Amino acid sequence: MKRTGAGHTFLGAVLLLHLGLSLAYSVAVPLAEAPDELSHYDYCRIVAKERRLPAGTEAGEAFQPPLYYLLGAALTWPLPMDLEFARSNPAFHLTEPQAPKNLFIHGRAEAFPYRGSALAFHLLRAFSAALSTLTVWAVYRGLLALTEGDRVVALGGAGFLAFLPEFSFLGGTVQNDNLTAALAALLLWRLLLTLRGRDTWREWALVGGLLGLALLTKLSLLAFVPLVVLVAAYRTWAARASGRASVAAAGAHLALALAVAAALSGWWYARNLRLYGDPLGWGLVTRAVDVRRCPLTWGDARWMLGGLSESFWGRFGGAAHIRLPLWGYALAWAFSGFALLGAIRGAVRVWSRPPRREAFIRWGFLFLWLGMVAAALARYTLTALGTNQARLLYPALLPLVAVLWLGALQWVPARWWGRVGLFISGVLLVANILVLALYLPSFYRAPAAGADQAAPSAPLATFGGQIALLEARLEPHGPEAWHEADVTLVWRALADVEEDVRISLWVQGPGGVPPWEVKGAPAGGRSPTDLWRASQVVRDRYPLALPPDAPLGEYRLYLGLQEFRSGEWWEPDVPLPPDGPGHRMFLASWRYSPGLFQTLPEGVPHRVRAEFGGQVALVGYQVREVWHPLLPSVQALEVTLYWQALGGSRDDLVLFVHLLDAEGKYVAGHDQVPYGGTFPTSQWPEGAVVLDRHVVPLAEACPGRVYVPEVGAYPAPMGPRLPVTGGEDRVLLAPVRIGPPAY
């Protein structure tokens, strides 16, 4: 890479390639499968279609300043925009490794050629790609200003940023972070030039304009206000020291910049004051985000640093939940460590030489800004969850790239810097293409039908004359997981299916047990029916789990198909059972039997021996973190106990699991007569080992918090607790420490 016209060619190629990569991500990634993307789109939709700004919590990002959304609405206002294409995937679960990764179901409404809302969404993504490309150019210009015109360093840094997989991915999504990054990089560039002496009315007016646009884009950019004041104070001091300009003129420059910024953005903060009684609208922020309810711990710090380091290089998906392979992060972390050590080495080398005040001022200015952005993020982390995403550091992309890139160059001679820039840019470009073309699509692609799915001589049923059910199987997970099973369905499209049809599995239990329904879209939401073509075969699987207090007896499973849009049922061509739920065919039945063992099963992690009043003995247990089966947004501890029935008479006992905090206070608990009262301890065969499952909800599952499960028994309904061997009336299990969050 030369310092002549070849540099301009390289920069042009970098900008075009980055724009192409971001546009390619915008096409390859299904709509709304990026962090908060649907909320940003909805903000634009309200502005474009209703000609107003959202207020309160009607849009998820309504607390954000409006510049990105005003510009986006100007692009999309002629197009129809709605949210009908956004169909949540009921099979998505953030903490289940085997769950599908798509937050939404992506059907015909999103297919090419784009139209309506899908076209508007892609236009917004293309707008973001242009902003992301502008950010690369602004970082290049900032590096030139920082290094006093070293084009080789600036071009290498621009290539490094342009081909980072995460930066390219986010560049192709609907996010105000793209405008935030661009304006922050532009403003830092102009402030660096101001520090170097470009101290004119025009320059300060430009700084004020960029500041005003920044304040109209993201609240975190308010930190630029004291930074601009600090730069003005330095220029005032420099003017006074040099005698080339008056202090009054320097102050007037600052006043001009702040006046221009206030003229551009002040109306937004006045609106917040009028609507919410606070110019920042902070109360609205705390209502719109997932508020942190647990105190920060060192575990949170590790979680934060781990998430930031991963998502700087690449974490994808609507919840930033799709990670790169571990070896990819290992290489990235090795480069980062190598670069940071090089930065320290370079700083020591510069410090040992005669100091150049201007260079120290410029670097100190960038490090100060990086510290301010990091401190603001740390402060925000005290309020909100999900802040371990590097895009929240994008206002500081220029100092981040400067430190990493110049640090990496410290290990090689200066004459090789151009070659190193070409090599690193090429490696990142290839990695980016592999992620884009091979890695990410694998998470959204429908699974192959498989060769074992040949159709039987006749289907089990046909729905609406368009879809045939070829096979249906109910498969328990195993003899020790009797409460869980998989329902496997194999479908064939008899014609091109036009409608998005959902599967309804209806479980009807014995006696007065309330029935419940499991709804879903085929293949975990990755193969919606409105994309099925004639003769296409789709394998489908749905997990079923009985509640912890489900009674013993016969359970019946029914199957139906229902249109998502209209709610109309597709009637099967087989007779419907008269005692069924209607519109659904009978599929299978099974008898729910108690978990009985002759001895404690192998694999139970904790083996104990504690006898309760000579009636039952606790002989083993297992504890794991789960999501509550009836309260999907609530974390819980699933405690599986193994009891042995002792000789002699036994009462009908209530068995309980209580959670105690570190001070021994009761936090939550679950008391039950086993199996919903249908298999009381008085009926247990002597000597048998019986499985007893408890799910205890945690209102505040704070990472690092320790709970001690307490196990005991008492005669139903509210008798005294049975004594335990040793004189106690309970058994304390091993303490359980809540793990780090999954996001």
VOGU-63610 format. One record per residue (C-alpha): residue in three letters; z, y, x. Coordinates in steps of 0.2 Angstrom, whole numbers, plus 5000, padded with zeros to 4 digits. Each point is the difference from the previous one (the first is absolute). Example, Ala and Ser with C-alpha at 12.3 -4.5 7.8 and 13.67 -1.06 7.14 Angstrom:
2
ALA503949785062
SER499750175006
# end
This chain:
743
MET500050005000
LYS499450165008
ARG500750184998
THR498250064994
GLY498949974985
ALA500549825000
GLY501750054994
HIS499350084985
THR499049854996
PHE501549895002
LEU501050114988
GLY498650004987
ALA500049815001
VAL501949994998
LEU500050114985
LEU498549914992
LEU500749835003
HIS501750054994
LEU499350074984
GLY499049844998
LEU501549895002
SER501050104988
LEU498649994987
ALA499949825003
TYR501849974997
SER499850114984
VAL498849874994
ALA500849845007
VAL501850044994
PRO500149984981
LEU500550154990
ALA501950055001
GLU500349875013
ALA500850145012
PRO501750075000
ASP500350124985
GLU498150014997
LEU500049984981
SER501350144999
HIS498950125010
TYR498549964990
ASP501050034984
TYR500450175006
CYS498250045003
ARG499649934983
ILE501250124991
VAL499350155010
ALA498249954997
LYS500149954982
GLU501450114992
ARG499750155011
ARG501950025004
LEU501349945013
PRO501149864995
ALA501850044997
GLY501649905001
THR499849815003
GLU498449984990
ALA499049965016
GLY500849905014
GLU499650145013
ALA500350154989
PHE501250075012
GLN498750015013
PRO499250185004
PRO498250004991
LEU498750045013
TYR499349835003
TYR500049964982
LEU499150174996
LEU498749965012
GLY499849824994
ALA499950064982
ALA498650125005
LEU499049855006
THR500349894985
TRP500250114985
PRO498349954993
LEU500449825000
PRO501049904987
MET501749965007
ASP501349884993
LEU501249875005
GLU499349864990
PHE499449915015
ALA501749995008
ARG500749844994
SER501649945008
ASN500049835008
PRO501549904992
ALA499949875014
PHE500350135014
HIS501849995008
LEU500450105015
THR501349885007
GLU499149834997
PRO498949955015
GLN498949894989
ALA499750134987
PRO498350094999
LYS499950165009
ASN499050104987
LEU501150124990
PHE498650024987
ILE498749894992
HIS498250065004
GLY498749964988
ARG498350054994
ALA500550184998
GLU500150025019
ALA498449915004
PHE498550085008
PRO499050104995
TYR501550114997
ARG500250104984
GLY501350094990
SER501750005007
ALA499549885015
LEU498750135005
ALA501350144999
PHE501249905011
HIS498749965013
LEU499550185001
LEU501950055003
ARG500049865014
ALA498450085008
PHE500950174999
SER501549925009
ALA498849925013
ALA499350185004
LEU501750075002
SER500549865012
THR498550035010
LEU500450195001
THR501849945006
VAL499149915015
TRP499050155004
ALA501650114999
VAL501049895011
TYR498650005013
ARG500050194999
GLY501950005002
LEU499949895015
LEU498850125008
ALA501250144997
LEU501449905007
THR499149945016
GLU499150165004
GLY498349944995
ASP500149825007
ARG498649934990
VAL500249825007
VAL501849994994
ALA499650084983
LEU498649894996
GLY501049845005
GLY501450064989
ALA498850034985
GLY499349835002
PHE501749925001
LEU500550084984
ALA498349984991
PHE500049815002
LEU501849964996
PRO499949874986
GLU501450084989
PHE499350185002
SER498249944995
PHE500749904986
LEU501050154993
GLY498550115003
GLY499149914986
THR501450014987
VAL500550134987
GLN501550085010
ASN500650185002
ASP500549945018
ASN498250025005
LEU500050194996
THR501850015007
ALA499449925017
ALA498550115001
LEU500950174997
ALA501449955011
ALA498849965014
LEU499050164997
LEU501650115000
LEU500749925016
TRP498350035008
ARG500050194996
LEU501850025004
LEU499749925017
LEU498650135003
THR501250144994
LEU501249945013
ARG498750015013
GLY499750194996
ARG498850004986
ASP501150134992
THR498850104988
TRP500150054982
ARG498649894995
GLU500949855009
TRP501750034991
ALA499050024983
LEU499349835003
VAL501749935004
GLY500750074984
GLY498549934990
LEU500349835007
LEU501850014998
GLY499850054981
LEU498849864997
ALA501349885009
LEU501450064989
LEU498949974985
THR499749825006
LYS501649925004
LEU501950055000
SER500349935017
LEU498850135007
LEU501350134996
ALA500649965018
PHE498550105006
VAL500850164994
PRO501450005014
LEU498749945012
VAL498950154997
VAL501450115001
LEU500549925017
VAL498350025007
ALA500050194994
ALA501650025009
TYR499349935016
ARG498550114999
THR501250154997
TRP501049955015
ALA498449985010
ALA499350164994
ARG501550095005
ALA500149925017
SER498250045004
GLY500050174993
ARG498249974993
ALA500550024982
SER501450074989
VAL501449904992
ALA499650094984
ALA498249935001
ALA500649825003
GLY501250024985
ALA498650064989
HIS498949855005
LEU501449894993
ALA500250104984
LEU498149994997
ALA500049815002
LEU501549984989
ALA499350124987
VAL498349905000
ALA501049834998
ALA501150074986
ALA498450074991
LEU499249835000
SER501549894996
GLY501450104993
TRP499449984982
TRP500449815001
TYR501850025006
ALA500250144987
ARG499449874987
ASN501349885006
LEU501450134998
ARG499450044983
LEU499949814994
TYR501449925010
GLY501150145006
ASP499649955018
PRO498550075010
LEU499849825008
GLY500249914984
TRP501249885009
GLY500849934985
LEU498349954994
VAL499749915017
THR501649904998
ARG499449954982
ALA498349945006
VAL500449905016
ASP501049845002
VAL501750085004
ARG501149925014
ARG501649954993
CYS500749915015
PRO500750095016
LEU498949995016
THR500549875012
TRP499349945018
GLY499149874990
ASP499150144991
ALA499550085016
ARG499349845007
TRP499049984984
MET499450185001
LEU499449995018
GLY499249834997
GLY499150064985
LEU499450165008
SER499449915016
GLU499049874989
SER499350124988
PHE499450125014
TRP498849865005
GLY499749914984
ARG500949964984
PHE498949994984
GLY500249974982
GLY500750104985
ALA501849985007
ALA499549995018
HIS500449824999
ILE498549925008
ARG500449995019
LEU498949965015
PRO500349835009
LEU501550015011
TRP498949985016
GLY499150164994
TYR501750104999
ALA500549925017
LEU498450075008
ALA500350174992
TRP501850015005
ALA499649955018
PHE498750155000
SER501350124992
GLY501449955013
PHE498750015014
ALA499550184994
LEU501850064997
LEU500549945018
GLY498450095006
ALA500550164991
ILE501850005008
ARG499149975017
GLY498950144997
ALA501450124995
VAL501049955015
ARG498450035011
VAL499750184992
TRP501950045002
SER500049975018
ARG498650125003
PRO500150194999
PRO500250044982
ARG498650084989
ARG500950094986
GLU498550004989
ALA499849815000
PHE501849974997
ILE500050124986
ARG498549914992
TRP500849835002
GLY501750064994
PHE499250074985
LEU499249844995
PHE501649905004
LEU501050124989
TRP498849974986
LEU500049815002
GLY501950015000
MET500050114984
VAL498949884991
ALA501049855005
ALA501650094995
ALA499350054983
LEU499549814997
ALA501749955005
ARG500750124988
TYR498949944986
THR500549825004
LEU501750054995
THR499350034982
ALA498549884998
LEU499649825003
GLY498349945008
THR500050145013
ASN499549885014
GLN498250044999
ALA499250095015
ARG498950104988
LEU501550114997
LEU499950055019
TYR498250054998
PRO500450195001
ALA500549965018
LEU498449905004
LEU499550125014
PRO501649985011
LEU500049814996
VAL498349985006
ALA500350115015
VAL501549905006
LEU499249834997
TRP498350045007
LEU500550115015
GLY501549885004
ALA498749855001
LEU498950105011
GLN501450025013
TRP499849835006
VAL498250025006
PRO499150125012
ALA499350154991
ARG498249965005
TRP500249844989
TRP500650094984
GLY498350014992
ARG499749825002
VAL501849964994
GLY499650114984
LEU498449914997
PHE500849835002
ILE501650034989
SER498950084987
GLY498849855000
VAL501549884999
LEU500750094985
LEU498350024991
VAL499749815002
ALA501849964993
ASN499750124986
ILE498449924995
LEU500849835000
VAL501450064989
LEU498850084988
ALA498749864999
LEU501149845002
TYR501950034999
LEU500350114985
PRO498749934988
SER500849835002
PHE501550074990
TYR499050064985
ARG498749864999
ALA500249874987
PRO500449835007
ALA498649875000
ALA499949884986
GLY500149845011
ALA499049845000
ASP501349914990
GLN499750104985
ALA498649904992
ALA499950014982
PRO500649854989
SER498949934987
ALA500650124987
PRO501150165002
LEU501850004992
ALA499550154990
THR498850144998
PHE500650184997
GLY498950134991
GLY498449895004
GLN500050085018
ILE501449915010
ALA500449825002
LEU501649935005
LEU499649855012
GLU501749955006
ALA501850044997
ARG501549935010
LEU501950035000
GLU500749975017
PRO501950015005
HIS500350075017
GLY501149845004
PRO501549904995
GLU501250135007
ALA499150154992
TRP499949934982
HIS500150184992
GLU498450055008
ALA498249944998
ASP498250055002
VAL498750004986
THR498349975007
LEU498550044989
VAL498149985004
TRP498850104990
ARG498150014999
ALA499050154993
LEU498749944987
ALA499150165001
ASP500250175008
VAL501750064994
GLU500050194995
GLU501950024996
ASP501550005011
VAL501049864992
ARG501849965004
ILE500949845001
SER501649984989
LEU501249855003
TRP501349994987
VAL501549895004
GLN501049944985
GLY501749925003
PRO501249894990
GLY501150064986
GLY500350194999
VAL499450045017
PRO498950164999
PRO498249965006
TRP499350105014
GLU498250045006
VAL499150005017
LYS498550115000
GLY498750015014
ALA498250025006
PRO499149865008
ALA500249965019
GLY501550115001
GLY499050154994
ARG498649985013
SER498749924988
PRO500150104983
THR498949924987
ASP498850154997
LEU499349955018
TRP499749824995
ARG498349945000
ALA499249854990
SER500649835008
GLN501350085011
VAL501549895003
VAL501750095003
ARG501649915005
ASP501650094993
ARG501849975004
TYR501650084991
PRO501849975006
LEU501349964986
ALA501850025003
LEU501449964987
PRO501450124999
PRO501649955009
ASP500949964984
ALA498649914991
PRO500649864989
LEU499449825003
GLY498849934988
GLU498150004996
TYR498950155005
ARG498350024993
LEU498650105008
TYR498650094991
LEU498550095006
GLY498950144993
LEU498850135005
GLN500150184995
GLU498850155004
PHE500950135010
ARG499150154992
SER500049964982
GLY501549874999
GLU498949884990
TRP500349825003
TRP498649875004
GLU500449864989
PRO499849825008
ASP498949874992
VAL501449884998
PRO501249994986
LEU501550115002
PRO501849924998
PRO500850064984
ASP501750035009
GLY499250095014
PRO500050195004
GLY498250034992
HIS498450035009
ARG500549885014
MET499649825003
PHE501349875005
LEU499949965018
ALA501549905006
SER501849954998
TRP501449955011
ARG501849954999
TYR501150115010
SER501349885007
PRO501650045011
GLY499950005019
LEU501049845003
PHE500149925017
GLN501049855006
THR500450095016
LEU499850185007
PRO498150025003
GLU499450025018
GLY499550185004
VAL501550084991
PRO500550135014
HIS501850014996
ARG501149854998
VAL501850034994
ARG501449904992
ALA501150094987
GLU500849914985
PHE500450104985
GLY501549934990
GLY499549825003
GLN498550024988
VAL498550065011
ALA499750035018
LEU498950135008
VAL499049905013
GLY498650125005
TYR499150164997
GLN498550115004
VAL499850184999
ARG498350115000
GLU499550174995
VAL498850004985
TRP499450124986
HIS500949974984
PRO498949894989
LEU500350104984
LEU500250175009
PRO498550015012
SER500550165008
VAL501749955004
GLN500549905016
ALA501249864998
LEU500849865010
GLU499649824994
VAL501549895004
THR499649824997
LEU501649895000
TYR500249815001
TRP501549934991
GLN500749825000
ALA500849934985
LEU501749935004
GLY500949864991
GLY501250024985
SER499850124985
ARG499050165001
ASP500050164990
ASP498550094995
LEU500050125015
VAL499350175002
LEU499350015018
PHE499850175008
VAL499450095015
HIS500650185003
LEU499550125014
LEU501450095009
ASP499750155011
ALA500750035017
GLU501750054993
GLY500149854988
LYS499550104984
TYR499049924987
VAL498250065000
ALA499049884988
GLY500149824994
HIS499349864990
ASP501149894989
GLN499249854991
VAL500349834992
PRO498649905009
TYR498350004993
GLY500450124986
GLY501449894994
THR498949854997
PHE500749905015
PRO501850045001
THR501149935014
SER500949884988
GLN498349914999
TRP499749985018
PRO499949825007
GLU501549975011
GLY499450015019
ALA498450094996
VAL499450155009
VAL499450144988
LEU499050155004
ASP500650164992
ARG499050165003
HIS500650184998
VAL499050165001
VAL501150165003
PRO499250174999
LEU500350135012
ALA500050184993
GLU499950075018
ALA499349885012
CYS500350115016
PRO499349935016
GLY501449945012
ARG501350004986
VAL501049845000
TYR500649904985
VAL501249854999
PRO499649884986
GLU501549944992
VAL499949834991
GLY501249934987
ALA500249914983
TYR501150024985
PRO500049904983
ALA498950084986
PRO500150124993
MET501350105010
GLY501349885007
PRO500950035017
ARG499149975016
LEU500149825006
PRO501049995017
VAL499049955015
THR500649895014
GLY501150115011
GLY500850104986
GLU498750134997
ASP499050014983
ARG498350045008
VAL498949965015
LEU499350145010
LEU498249965007
ALA499350075016
PRO499650184999
VAL498350064995
ARG499250155009
ILE498650084990
GLY498450005010
PRO498850155003
PRO498950064987
ALA498349914998
TYR498950164999
# end
